[in-house]
Amino acid sequence: MTTLSNKARKAQLLGGTGIAAALALSLTGAVSAQDAAADETTFEEVVVTGSRIVSPDISSVSPVHVIGGEMIRQSGVANIQDLLLESPQFGVPGLSRSNSAFLTSGTGAATVDLRDLGSDRTLVLFNGRRVVSGRPGTATVDLNIVPTQFIERVDVLTGGASSLYGSDAVAGVVNFVFKKDFEGIEASAQYGVTEEGDDENYQANITVGSNFADDRGNMMFHIGYTDQKGVLSRERENTQMDDIDLFRLTGDPADFGTSSAPFLSSFPPQGRFDTGSGSTWTFDADNNLRPCFSTNGGTAPASCGDAAGEAIGPDGFNRQNYRTIAVPVERYLMATRGHYEVTEDITFFAEGTYANTRSSREIEPFALGSDNIYPASGGLMNIETMVGGTMMVNPLIPTAIVNDAVDSDGDGFRDISFARRLLEFGTRNGSVNRDTFRFSAGFEGSFMDDKFNWDVAYTYGRTSESQQSNGQVNVLNFASALAAVQDVNDLDNDGSTTDAICASADARAQGCVPVNIWGHNSASQAAINYIAADQTLETRISQQVINANISGALFEMPAGPLGVAIGGEYRKETSSANNDALTNAGLNAGNALPDTFGSFDVKELYAEVNIPILADLPFAESMNLRAAGRLSDYSTVGTVYTYSLGLDWSPIEDVKFRGTYARSVRAPNIGELYTGPSQTFPSGLTDPCAGIGATGGGAAGDNCRADAGVLANIAANGTFTLNQSDLQGISGFNSGNADLFEEKSDSITLGVVITPNSVEMLRNFTVTVDYFNIEIEDAIVAPPRQFILDQCYGQGEQSFCDLIERRAAPTATNSAGSLEFINAPLFNGGALKTEGLDVSIRHMTSLEGLGITGDLRSSIVYTNYFNGYTVPIPGADRDPFVGEIGDPKHRFTANMTYSHERFDIGLTGTYLGKSYEDDQFLAAFGLEPDDISVGAEIYLDLNAAFRINDTVEVYGGIDNLLDNKAPNLLSGTTFNVTGTDTAADVYDVLGRRFFFGARVKF
């Protein structure tokens, strides 16, 4: 029997739920014998995670993983995400430093994803209370705002917990519990660098705390700074050159992971020009014009004239030279926490955090095609421009190209197309400045001789983000600058009648300068200034929460007190994202992106009860039934219900069986509800109407011929025929849906906890085994566009046909009846499932029996995923993800730490099992799901600390001790992260790296 002090009870209340295993660890050594003797309340186990009942008699019915403060200190991580991802319960992060360089929003953000069910289905808490999102329109918390050195522990509850915490706790809860009652000063400084000498990182932190008012209150303050410098692709030898996986060229599984280089972009900085004559013109390295183009080099074709048969090229562009492996992130963090005992039974508490995160990205210069400038004409540019009734040829176009574009009848010119890398405009750079502010304040206390506890709190959070990006162009200005004519009348008053000017007088009045796109570095700075268009994105997210809770023991039952908790919560969320006008209209050569604004509020009531059934009986040391329910009224989806039921049974003191069933929900977020249509250009689609004739084809044939454009195409060609422009010219819009309703999930966990304290040799062991099964229905998804096509034409589903728009008549480049738009709004139609087994073994022992001073702590956390799949839409086949890259069936993390009075040394190993390529990707090559695999990886991290005296400690470590290289997952394969030549969000892309620092305590 152990005593729970009032201090520990208050810590549990302030922490929100007081996760069972974590609180047990934190109490070990923290509650003195004097504390135990002074308190009259005793208990068998500590308060459990996922329960709002403040009672010393609650035992755990939910699986919990705990990352203690000491492990965080030893790891030396700059961002807590890096440590969390070592735990096998976490899947591939939606956002990290290594996968966010190409994102419109979220560069440098850090998120977590329990069970690979999506970051929006993992609820993140600070001290048991909600945290404002870091990305507009979502509920995803950016872990950059977590002050790592201020963390007491991290509690990870897996399985549905919406009945206690509300929406988003579908996969589980990650609760960051900050330090409390800290006294003194603790300062630290740290430096880290990779073995390659890049990605330098710096940390500096200070925490100050003190009691006041005769120890009735405590105030703490923390400030921290982190600077991670980042890595560019050109800084690593294996990522300096554009390449592609050889398997994509040969289809031979034996070639998977073999680089075929160079595999350059066909958008070169000198330009590529097609006149329709059969020749593709470009410029060589000396800016000499020639009528042939070879992206990756080769033998000159006959169209090269005198150069035919000679080696030429490569004419393409190496994008890797301008890409990023890990974006730089700089953070300023502040956190504070305090409390004051107003009376013996009432305490005021407050906590606050502020984070400023700055990140940047660099990607290759913009690839501009004439189709970006002239979409209405099918991407074709006129050589001539009408001026004052006279057609004038653009004088900047080389004569050879003009002559090659002469119509066969000799009285006009064919329109031409071009593709060009805008190297003169510079790389596409973006800077992100993200501010997050959050505070929570309230009162807590007890009444009826401490039988009941209560708390009431108000929490406010706000995230604002400002993005500035360059490298894009103003499409309208570019079109005006391309329409150049000879200034025969010296309209620009420069004394010359042979130079070029913009044809439009209105454009000239607005500063138009002709742009020369013909050759290397041909665009003038004046033209660049006129055409270049910076992008801006301003976002703002706010969250307000008011909650109140009462818990305690209603009365005594034969097996113990009947514990109850009731409470209510009001929450309001708002989010906005505002792009610049050109981005809204899609006039910066990119996709049109709408502004998004929305809000919702929710009112909630919950109740929880713990019923002790049996106690102190043979084969029933204890048995308790737990039930909880929550009623939530959303302004968007209406009223939803969540509930859970759990049972724990200890036949003997050393063994406990536990099981829970939970119904959870996730209400649609603001982005899913209110995002307007944003344009996209899908690829790899197969038109079901291709090859359909005037008759036949079954139901698909009848449905295709119902379209007038398809009929016209068949009449002209005999069968429905598509050209390359038709296949590449498909667009569509993704959008939110105000009619969405909540996702629902059912989760089951069954487990056993073994603490063999009665066996002398095993008393320092703890073993837990937990089975989990989480199924989500009515998942919010966008229907795959190929599925939309198949359902419309194969099944005649009109709701899907309404999402498709075909061209009624031919254009300059596209055929009648060809697909123009396939729209994909979100709807409730998907499903997800994950199932597996968690095993945790922990051991701590003194080595004095072996004649060695010190203690040895070891642990292993292992997850075996049995099954996991998504169903993108009703009627679609299951798409398994378990076993594929990023979701291996077997994962574990093992740690061993030796602690001496003066030093600690620890070794951590993280194992990722053998994984396979995506099954659907392989099916396209006629291969089976297990035909291509990537071998298992194990990463070892070493850390050590030496205490010079009671004040000064020095520490250091080596991450990726064995310098494991990430597997080759190259461009053209499913899991490649652009710029990294691997799945950078799964495998370590930085290699062996070192950190060292010092801590000072007063």
MIMIKE-137914 format. One record per residue (C-alpha): y, x, z; residue in one letter. Coordinates in steps of 0.5 Angstrom, whole numbers, padded with zeros to 4 digits, always signed. Layout:
! MIMIKE-137914
YXZA...
//
This chain:
! MIMIKE-137914
+0000+0000+0000M+0007+0003-0002T+0014+0000+0000T+0019-0002-0005L+0026+0000-0002S+0032-0004-0003N+0035+0001-0008K+0029+0001-0012A+0029-0006-0013R+0036-0006-0015K+0035-0001-0020A+0030-0005-0023Q+0034-0011-0023L+0040-0007-0026L+0035-0004-0031G+0033-0011-0034G+0026-0012-0033T+0024-0005-0030G+0018-0003-0034I+0012-0003-0030A+0009+0004-0032A+0016+0007-0033A+0018+0005-0026L+0012+0007-0023A+0013+0014-0025L+0020+0014-0023S+0019+0012-0016L+0014+0017-0015T+0017+0022-0011G+0023+0018-0011A+0021+0014-0005V+0021+0018+0001S+0016+0016+0007A+0022+0014+0011Q+0024+0009+0006D+0017+0006+0006A+0017+0006+0013A+0024+0002+0013A+0022-0003+0009D+0018-0009+0010E+0016-0011+0003T+0010-0008+0000T+0006-0008-0006F+0000-0006-0010E+0003-0005-0017E+0010-0004-0019V+0014-0009-0023V+0012-0010-0030V+0015-0010-0037T+0017-0016-0040G+0018-0020-0034S+0024-0022-0031R+0021-0024-0024I+0024-0019-0019V+0018-0019-0014S+0014-0013-0011P+0007-0017-0013D+0008-0017-0021I+0002-0013-0025S+0003-0011-0032S+0000-0016-0037V+0003-0012-0043S+0002-0005-0046P+0007-0001-0045V+0009+0006-0047H+0014+0011-0043V+0018+0017-0045I+0020+0020-0038G+0027+0023-0038G+0023+0030-0037E+0020+0030-0043M+0027+0028-0047I+0030+0034-0043R+0024+0039-0045Q+0024+0036-0053S+0031+0039-0054G+0032+0033-0059V+0039+0032-0062A+0038+0025-0063N+0033+0020-0059I+0030+0018-0066Q+0026+0025-0067D+0022+0024-0060L+0021+0017-0061L+0018+0018-0068L+0012+0022-0065E+0009+0016-0061S+0004+0013-0066P+0007+0006-0064Q+0013+0007-0069F+0012+0007-0076G+0017+0010-0082V+0024+0009-0080P+0028+0005-0084G+0034+0010-0083L+0034+0017-0082S+0038+0023-0084R+0033+0025-0089S+0032+0018-0093N+0040+0015-0093S+0043+0020-0098A+0043+0015-0103F+0045+0009-0099L+0051+0004-0100T+0051+0003-0093S+0047+0007-0087G+0048+0014-0089T+0046+0018-0083G+0044+0012-0079A+0038+0013-0074A+0033+0007-0073T+0026+0005-0070V+0021+0001-0073D+0015-0001-0068L+0008-0003-0072R+0012-0002-0079D+0014-0009-0078L+0021-0008-0080G+0027-0005-0076S+0030-0012-0075D+0023-0014-0072R+0024-0009-0066T+0029-0011-0061L+0033-0005-0058V+0036-0006-0051L+0040-0002-0046F+0038-0003-0039N+0035-0009-0041G+0041-0012-0044R+0042-0013-0052R+0046-0008-0056V+0051-0009-0062V+0048-0008-0069S+0050-0001-0073G+0049-0004-0080R+0053-0010-0082P+0049-0017-0083G+0043-0014-0079T+0041-0014-0072A+0039-0006-0073T+0041-0002-0067V+0043+0005-0070D+0040+0010-0065L+0046+0015-0066N+0050+0011-0060I+0044+0013-0055V+0047+0019-0050P+0040+0022-0050T+0042+0027-0044Q+0044+0020-0040F+0037+0017-0041I+0033+0016-0035E+0027+0014-0039R+0025+0010-0045V+0020+0004-0044D+0017+0001-0050V+0014-0006-0050L+0009-0007-0056T+0008-0014-0058G+0012-0021-0058G+0017-0022-0053A+0021-0027-0055S+0020-0032-0050S+0024-0027-0045L+0029-0023-0049Y+0030-0028-0055G+0030-0027-0063S+0028-0020-0066D+0023-0018-0061A+0017-0020-0065V+0014-0013-0066A+0016-0011-0059G+0022-0008-0055V+0025-0001-0054V+0029-0001-0047N+0033+0005-0046F+0034+0006-0038V+0040+0010-0037F+0041+0014-0030K+0043+0011-0024K+0046+0014-0017D+0047+0021-0020F+0051+0025-0016E+0054+0032-0018G+0055+0035-0024I+0050+0037-0030E+0053+0041-0036A+0049+0043-0042S+0050+0047-0048A+0045+0048-0054Q+0044+0051-0061Y+0039+0050-0066G+0037+0053-0073V+0031+0053-0078T+0027+0059-0080E+0031+0058-0086E+0037+0059-0083G+0040+0052-0085D+0041+0045-0081D+0044+0049-0075E+0046+0044-0070N+0050+0044-0063Y+0050+0040-0057Q+0054+0040-0051A+0054+0035-0045N+0057+0034-0038I+0055+0028-0033T+0059+0027-0027V+0057+0023-0021G+0059+0021-0014S+0058+0016-0009N+0064+0013-0006F+0067+0008+0000A+0062+0011+0005D+0056+0010+0000D+0057+0003-0002R+0059+0005-0009G+0057+0010-0014N+0060+0012-0021M+0058+0016-0027M+0061+0019-0033F+0058+0022-0039H+0061+0026-0045I+0057+0029-0050G+0058+0032-0057Y+0052+0033-0063T+0053+0037-0069D+0048+0037-0074Q+0050+0041-0081K+0045+0038-0086G+0041+0041-0091V+0042+0041-0099L+0036+0041-0104S+0039+0047-0107R+0038+0051-0101E+0031+0050-0101R+0027+0054-0106E+0022+0048-0107N+0027+0043-0108T+0032+0047-0113Q+0029+0044-0120M+0028+0037-0122D+0021+0036-0123D+0016+0030-0124I+0009+0029-0121D+0004+0032-0127L+0000+0026-0125F+0005+0021-0128R+0004+0025-0135L-0003+0026-0135T-0006+0020-0131G-0011+0025-0128D-0012+0024-0120P-0013+0032-0120A-0006+0033-0122D-0003+0029-0117F+0002+0033-0113G+0003+0038-0118T+0010+0040-0120S+0012+0039-0128S+0018+0042-0129A+0023+0042-0131P+0024+0035-0132F+0031+0034-0133L+0036+0028-0133S+0037+0026-0140S+0044+0024-0138F+0047+0031-0140P+0054+0034-0138P+0056+0036-0145Q+0054+0029-0148G+0048+0025-0152R+0051+0021-0158F+0047+0017-0162D+0050+0014-0169T+0044+0010-0171G+0042+0015-0177S+0036+0018-0173G+0040+0024-0170S+0042+0025-0163T+0047+0029-0163W+0049+0034-0157T+0053+0041-0156F+0049+0047-0154D+0051+0052-0148A+0057+0055-0153D+0059+0048-0154N+0057+0048-0161N+0055+0041-0164L+0048+0040-0167R+0044+0034-0169P+0038+0034-0164C+0037+0033-0157F+0031+0036-0152S+0032+0034-0145T+0027+0039-0143N+0027+0044-0148G+0022+0045-0154G+0022+0046-0162T+0028+0044-0166A+0026+0038-0170P+0027+0037-0178A+0034+0033-0176S+0037+0040-0173C+0037+0042-0180G+0038+0050-0180D+0035+0050-0173A+0029+0046-0175A+0023+0050-0172G+0027+0054-0167E+0026+0054-0159A+0032+0050-0157I+0034+0047-0150G+0033+0045-0145P+0039+0040-0146D+0038+0036-0140G+0041+0036-0133F+0038+0038-0126N+0040+0033-0121R+0037+0037-0115Q+0042+0042-0115N+0047+0036-0112Y+0042+0033-0108R+0041+0032-0100T+0035+0033-0096I+0038+0032-0089A+0045+0029-0089V+0050+0032-0084P+0051+0028-0077V+0057+0029-0072E+0057+0025-0066R+0062+0024-0060Y+0059+0020-0054L+0061+0017-0048M+0057+0013-0043A+0059+0011-0036T+0055+0007-0031R+0057+0004-0024G+0056-0001-0018H+0060-0003-0012Y+0057-0007-0006E+0062-0012-0005V+0058-0015+0001T+0051-0014+0004E+0048-0019-0001D+0053-0018-0007I+0054-0012-0012T+0059-0011-0018F+0056-0007-0023F+0059-0004-0030A+0056+0000-0035E+0060+0002-0042G+0058+0007-0048T+0062+0009-0054Y+0060+0013-0060A+0063+0016-0066N+0059+0018-0071T+0061+0021-0078R+0056+0023-0083S+0057+0025-0091S+0053+0025-0097R+0053+0029-0103E+0049+0027-0109I+0049+0028-0117E+0055+0027-0121P+0055+0020-0124F+0051+0018-0130A+0055+0014-0135L+0052+0011-0141G+0056+0007-0146S+0052+0001-0144D+0056+0001-0137N+0063+0001-0141I+0061-0004-0147Y+0056-0009-0144P+0058-0015-0148A+0057-0011-0155S+0050-0008-0152G+0053-0002-0150G+0055+0000-0157L+0062+0004-0158M+0067+0003-0164N+0069+0009-0168I+0075+0006-0170E+0081+0002-0167T+0085-0003-0170M+0093-0001-0169V+0098-0005-0172G+0093-0008-0177G+0090-0001-0179T+0084+0001-0177M+0084+0008-0174M+0079+0013-0173V+0078+0016-0166N+0081+0023-0167P+0077+0026-0161L+0070+0025-0164I+0067+0031-0168P+0068+0030-0176T+0060+0031-0176A+0059+0025-0172I+0064+0021-0175V+0061+0022-0182N+0054+0021-0179D+0056+0014-0177A+0058+0012-0184V+0055+0005-0186D+0050+0006-0192S+0055+0002-0196D+0060+0007-0195G+0066+0003-0193D+0065+0003-0185G+0062+0006-0179F+0056+0004-0175R+0058+0003-0168D+0055+0009-0163I+0052+0010-0156S+0053+0015-0151F+0050+0018-0145A+0054+0023-0141R+0054+0026-0134R+0061+0026-0131L+0061+0033-0128L+0068+0034-0129E+0069+0028-0124F+0065+0032-0119G+0059+0030-0115T+0059+0023-0112R+0061+0025-0104N+0061+0019-0099G+0064+0020-0092S+0062+0015-0086V+0066+0014-0080N+0062+0009-0075R+0065+0007-0068D+0061+0003-0063T+0064+0001-0057F+0060-0003-0052R+0061-0005-0044F+0057-0010-0040S+0059-0012-0033A+0057-0017-0028G+0055-0019-0021F+0048-0019-0018E+0045-0020-0011G+0040-0024-0006S+0040-0030-0002F+0035-0033+0003M+0033-0027+0006D+0032-0023+0000D+0027-0028-0002K+0031-0029-0009F+0035-0025-0013N+0040-0027-0018W+0045-0023-0023D+0050-0026-0028V+0053-0021-0033A+0058-0021-0039Y+0056-0016-0045T+0061-0014-0051Y+0059-0010-0057G+0063-0008-0063R+0061-0003-0069T+0066-0002-0074S+0065+0003-0080E+0069+0006-0086S+0067+0009-0092Q+0070+0013-0097Q+0066+0015-0103S+0068+0018-0110N+0065+0020-0117G+0065+0013-0120Q+0070+0011-0125V+0074+0005-0127N+0070+0002-0133V+0077-0002-0136L+0081+0004-0135N+0075+0008-0138F+0075+0003-0144A+0082+0004-0145S+0082+0012-0145A+0076+0012-0150L+0080+0008-0155A+0084+0013-0157A+0088+0014-0164V+0092+0019-0167Q+0100+0019-0165D+0102+0019-0172V+0109+0016-0170N+0110+0021-0164D+0110+0015-0159L+0109+0019-0153D+0115+0023-0155N+0112+0030-0154D+0114+0032-0161G+0107+0032-0164S+0104+0027-0169T+0097+0030-0169T+0095+0029-0162D+0091+0023-0159A+0094+0017-0155I+0091+0011-0152C+0091+0005-0157A+0093+0000-0152S+0101+0000-0151A+0100-0004-0144D+0094+0002-0142A+0099+0007-0144R+0105+0004-0140A+0100+0004-0134Q+0098+0011-0135G+0093+0012-0140C+0091+0018-0142V+0085+0019-0148P+0079+0022-0145V+0075+0027-0149N+0067+0026-0147I+0065+0031-0153W+0062+0037-0150G+0062+0041-0144H+0068+0040-0139N+0072+0037-0145S+0075+0031-0140A+0082+0033-0138S+0085+0033-0131Q+0090+0028-0133A+0084+0023-0136A+0080+0024-0130I+0086+0022-0125N+0087+0016-0130Y+0079+0014-0130I+0077+0016-0123A+0076+0010-0118A+0074+0011-0111D+0070+0006-0107Q+0071+0004-0100T+0067+0000-0095L+0070-0003-0089E+0065-0007-0084T+0066-0010-0077R+0060-0013-0073I+0061-0016-0066S+0057-0019-0061Q+0058-0023-0054Q+0053-0024-0049V+0053-0028-0043I+0047-0029-0039N+0045-0031-0032A+0038-0030-0028N+0035-0032-0022I+0028-0030-0019S+0024-0030-0013G+0018-0033-0009A+0018-0040-0009L+0013-0041-0003F+0006-0037-0001E-0001-0039-0004M-0007-0037-0002P-0007-0031-0007A+0000-0029-0006G+0007-0031-0007P+0009-0036-0013L+0014-0032-0017G+0019-0035-0022V+0025-0033-0026A+0030-0038-0029I+0036-0036-0033G+0040-0038-0039G+0044-0034-0044E+0049-0035-0049Y+0050-0030-0055R+0055-0030-0061K+0054-0025-0067E+0059-0024-0073T+0059-0019-0078S+0063-0017-0084S+0063-0012-0090A+0069-0012-0095N+0068-0007-0101N+0074-0005-0106D+0075-0010-0112A+0072-0006-0117L+0066-0006-0113T+0066-0013-0112N+0067-0014-0120A+0062-0009-0122G+0067-0005-0126L+0066+0002-0123N+0060+0003-0127A+0056+0001-0121G+0052-0006-0119N+0057-0012-0117A+0057-0012-0110L+0060-0018-0106P+0063-0018-0099D+0059-0021-0094T+0062-0025-0088F+0058-0030-0083G+0057-0031-0076S+0052-0035-0071F+0052-0037-0064D+0046-0039-0060V+0045-0042-0053K+0038-0041-0049E+0034-0043-0043L+0028-0039-0041Y+0023-0040-0035A+0018-0035-0033E+0012-0036-0027V+0007-0032-0024N+0001-0036-0021I-0003-0031-0016P-0010-0034-0017I-0015-0030-0013L-0014-0024-0009A-0018-0020-0004D-0025-0023-0006L-0031-0019-0009P-0030-0018-0016F-0023-0021-0016A-0019-0016-0012E-0013-0020-0016S-0012-0025-0021M-0006-0027-0024N-0003-0032-0029L+0003-0031-0033R+0007-0036-0037A+0014-0036-0040A+0018-0041-0045G+0024-0040-0048R+0029-0046-0051L+0034-0043-0056S+0039-0047-0060D+0042-0043-0066Y+0048-0046-0070S+0044-0044-0076T+0037-0046-0076V+0037-0051-0070G+0032-0051-0064T+0027-0046-0064V+0021-0045-0058Y+0018-0039-0056T+0012-0038-0051Y+0007-0033-0048S+0001-0034-0043L-0002-0028-0040G-0007-0026-0035L-0009-0020-0031D-0016-0019-0027W-0018-0013-0023S-0025-0014-0021P-0024-0008-0017I-0018-0004-0015E-0019+0002-0020D-0020-0003-0026V-0015-0008-0029K-0016-0013-0035F-0010-0016-0038R-0009-0020-0044G-0003-0024-0047T-0002-0029-0053Y+0006-0030-0055A+0009-0034-0060R+0016-0030-0062S+0021-0032-0067V+0026-0028-0071R+0032-0032-0073A+0035-0030-0080P+0041-0025-0079N+0048-0026-0082I+0046-0022-0088G+0040-0026-0090E+0044-0032-0089L+0051-0031-0092Y+0050-0025-0097T+0053-0027-0104G+0049-0025-0111P+0049-0017-0112S+0047-0015-0118Q+0041-0010-0119T+0037-0008-0126F+0029-0008-0124P+0024-0004-0128S+0017-0004-0130G+0017-0012-0131L+0012-0015-0136T+0015-0021-0140D+0009-0026-0140P+0012-0029-0147C+0011-0022-0151A+0006-0023-0157G+0006-0031-0156I+0006-0034-0163G+0008-0041-0166A+0002-0044-0163T-0003-0042-0158G-0003-0038-0151G-0005-0044-0147G+0000-0046-0142A+0004-0040-0142A+0005-0041-0149G+0007-0048-0148D+0012-0046-0143N+0015-0040-0147C+0016-0044-0153R+0020-0049-0149A+0026-0044-0149D+0030-0044-0155A+0031-0037-0155G+0024-0035-0155V+0023-0040-0161L+0028-0037-0165A+0025-0030-0164N+0018-0033-0166I+0021-0036-0172A+0024-0029-0174A+0018-0025-0172N+0012-0029-0173G+0011-0027-0165T+0015-0026-0160F+0018-0019-0160T+0022-0014-0156L+0025-0008-0157N+0026-0002-0152Q+0033-0005-0151S+0030-0011-0149D+0025-0008-0144L+0031-0004-0141Q+0036-0009-0141G+0034-0014-0136I+0038-0015-0130S+0039-0020-0124G+0042-0022-0117F+0039-0021-0110N+0042-0026-0105S+0042-0029-0098G+0040-0036-0097N+0044-0041-0092A+0038-0045-0092D+0033-0040-0089L+0029-0042-0082F+0026-0037-0077E+0020-0033-0078E+0014-0034-0073K+0009-0029-0070S+0003-0030-0066D+0001-0024-0062S-0005-0022-0058I-0006-0016-0054T-0013-0015-0050L-0013-0009-0045G-0016-0005-0039V-0013+0000-0035V-0017+0004-0031I-0014+0008-0025T-0020+0011-0021P-0017+0013-0015N-0023+0012-0011S-0027+0017-0015V-0024+0024-0012E-0025+0028-0018M-0022+0023-0023L-0016+0020-0018R-0011+0023-0022N-0013+0020-0029F-0010+0014-0032T-0013+0011-0038V-0011+0005-0042T-0014+0001-0048V-0011-0004-0051D-0012-0008-0057Y-0007-0011-0061F-0006-0017-0067N+0001-0019-0069I+0001-0024-0075E+0008-0026-0078I+0009-0033-0082E+0015-0035-0086D+0017-0028-0087A+0024-0028-0090I+0023-0024-0097V+0025-0024-0104A+0020-0026-0109P+0018-0020-0113P+0021-0021-0120R+0014-0020-0124Q+0011-0026-0119F+0017-0030-0121I+0016-0029-0128L+0008-0031-0127D+0009-0037-0123Q+0014-0040-0128C+0010-0039-0135Y+0003-0038-0132G+0004-0044-0127Q+0009-0048-0130G+0013-0048-0123E+0020-0050-0124Q+0023-0047-0118S+0021-0041-0121F+0024-0042-0128C+0030-0044-0125D+0031-0037-0123L+0030-0034-0130I+0036-0034-0136E+0034-0031-0143R+0039-0030-0148R+0040-0036-0153A+0042-0031-0159A+0041-0024-0161P+0046-0019-0159T+0048-0012-0162A+0042-0009-0158T+0038-0015-0155N+0033-0020-0158S+0034-0027-0158A+0030-0030-0152G+0029-0023-0149S+0030-0023-0141L+0037-0023-0139E+0037-0025-0131F+0032-0026-0126I+0035-0028-0120N+0031-0027-0113A+0034-0030-0107P+0031-0029-0100L+0027-0035-0098F+0021-0036-0092N+0015-0035-0096G+0012-0028-0094G+0007-0026-0089A+0005-0019-0085L+0000-0017-0080K-0002-0011-0076T-0008-0010-0072E-0011-0004-0068G-0012-0001-0062L-0008+0004-0057D-0011+0009-0052V-0007+0013-0047S-0010+0018-0042I-0006+0021-0037R-0008+0026-0032H-0004+0030-0027M-0007+0036-0022T-0005+0041-0018S-0008+0048-0020L-0008+0051-0013E-0016+0050-0012G-0016+0055-0018L-0012+0060-0014G-0006+0058-0019I+0001+0056-0016T+0004+0050-0020G+0002+0043-0023D-0001+0041-0030L+0000+0035-0033R-0003+0032-0040S-0003+0026-0044S-0005+0023-0050I-0003+0017-0054V-0007+0015-0060Y-0007+0009-0064T-0012+0007-0069N-0010+0002-0074Y-0015-0003-0076F-0011-0007-0081N-0005-0008-0084G-0002-0012-0090Y+0004-0016-0093T+0004-0022-0097V+0010-0022-0101P+0010-0029-0103I+0005-0035-0102P-0001-0035-0107G+0000-0027-0108A-0005-0022-0106D-0005-0018-0100R-0002-0012-0100D-0005-0007-0095P+0000-0002-0092F-0005+0001-0087V-0008+0007-0089G-0003+0009-0094E+0002+0015-0093I+0007+0013-0087G+0002+0009-0084D-0005+0013-0083P-0010+0009-0080K-0011+0015-0074H-0005+0018-0071R-0004+0021-0064F+0001+0025-0060T-0002+0030-0054A+0002+0034-0049N+0000+0039-0044M+0006+0042-0039T+0005+0047-0034Y+0010+0047-0028S+0012+0052-0023H+0017+0053-0018E+0021+0057-0023R+0019+0055-0030F+0016+0050-0034D+0012+0051-0041I+0010+0045-0045G+0006+0044-0052L+0006+0038-0056T+0002+0036-0062G+0003+0030-0067T-0003+0028-0071Y-0002+0024-0078L-0009+0022-0081G-0011+0023-0088K-0007+0018-0092S-0007+0015-0099Y-0003+0013-0105E+0000+0006-0106D-0006+0002-0108D-0002-0002-0113Q+0001+0004-0116F-0006+0007-0117L-0008+0000-0120A-0003+0001-0126A-0007+0007-0128F-0014+0004-0127G-0015+0008-0120L-0018+0005-0114E-0014+0005-0107P-0018+0011-0105D-0018+0016-0111D-0011+0020-0109I-0010+0022-0102S-0006+0027-0098V-0009+0031-0092G-0008+0030-0085A-0002+0034-0081E-0002+0036-0074I+0005+0039-0072Y+0006+0043-0066L+0012+0044-0061D+0013+0049-0056L+0018+0049-0050N+0020+0053-0044A+0025+0053-0039A+0026+0058-0033F+0030+0056-0027R+0034+0062-0025I+0036+0059-0019N+0038+0052-0016D+0044+0052-0021T+0042+0055-0027V+0037+0053-0032E+0035+0056-0039V+0031+0053-0044Y+0028+0054-0051G+0023+0052-0056G+0020+0052-0063I+0019+0046-0067D+0014+0045-0072N+0011+0052-0069L+0006+0053-0075L+0011+0052-0080D+0007+0046-0084N+0010+0045-0091K+0011+0037-0093A+0006+0035-0098P+0008+0035-0105N+0010+0027-0106L+0014+0029-0112L+0019+0024-0117S+0015+0019-0120G+0010+0017-0114T+0011+0012-0109T+0013+0015-0103F+0018+0020-0106N+0025+0021-0102V+0030+0023-0107T+0032+0030-0107G+0026+0032-0102T+0020+0032-0106D+0016+0029-0101T+0016+0023-0096A+0022+0026-0092A+0021+0020-0087D+0014+0021-0086V+0013+0029-0086Y+0017+0035-0083D+0022+0037-0089V+0025+0042-0085L+0020+0047-0083G+0019+0052-0077R+0026+0051-0073R+0028+0054-0066F+0033+0051-0060F+0035+0055-0054F+0040+0053-0049G+0043+0053-0042A+0044+0047-0036R+0048+0048-0030V+0048+0043-0024K+0052+0043-0018F
//
